[in-house]
């Protein structure tokens, strides 16, 4: 056992005790599954499966830290351009994990509502059926919310909201001078009523937010935490470091120093 392994539990306790404010809504860009698989000498599907396992652990950590809303960037509209083999692996993984919601005791014990954020019209029918089963099974829950962004693009979402509002104006049910930021927000994300994003986390050593929840994140000036580990390597202490960035910003009212 090396010195780092010995000291890390102490560091974790000190870090956690230093945090006074935790975010309500965290949005995570789970990047690096494919690069992780490549470095491990495995096929792409291996990275996605390991990433899905990390997601399950992360949800437990988030619940422990008292975070009510988690939004995961699982699959963008641009991801449809990937090759057929990878798309098939991803869609099978989505079906498996959404169906798992039906029997996962943690979901029902902790009353976690599972919802999809994105363009449902773009999904294969069998994937959409699994998504809707998970949504139906958890629709009465409100202790925690897991929002899975699939077939999602920030610009696409704003375009859809604009179309809904224009339709109301054209039908005579809405006057243009009554259009407000709150009304635009109500027409975003399928009317799910997502709260503003407090903290964006991106793994994989990428320093961009990739058009993720632009209205709720950029408009709210959310804190952002970029970290080096690929998503399958993301640890509880990485989540805590991200929360520290949010806490520092809330307390200082300015951009915190690098952790």
Buried (B, 14 or more C-beta within 10 A) or exposed (E): EEEEEEEEEEEBEEBBEEBEBBBBBBBBBBBBBBBBBBEEEEBBBBBBBBBBEBBEEBBEBBBEBEBBBBBBBBBBBEBEEBEEEBBEBBBBBBBEBBBBBBEBEEBBEBEBBBBBBBBBEBBEEEBBEBBBBBBEBBEEBEEBBBBBBBBBBBEBBBEBBEEBBEEBEEEEEBEEEEBEEEBBBBBBBBEBEBEBBBBBBBBBEBEEBBBBBBBBBBBBEBBBBBBEBBBBBBBBBBBBBBBBBBBBBBEEEEEBEEE
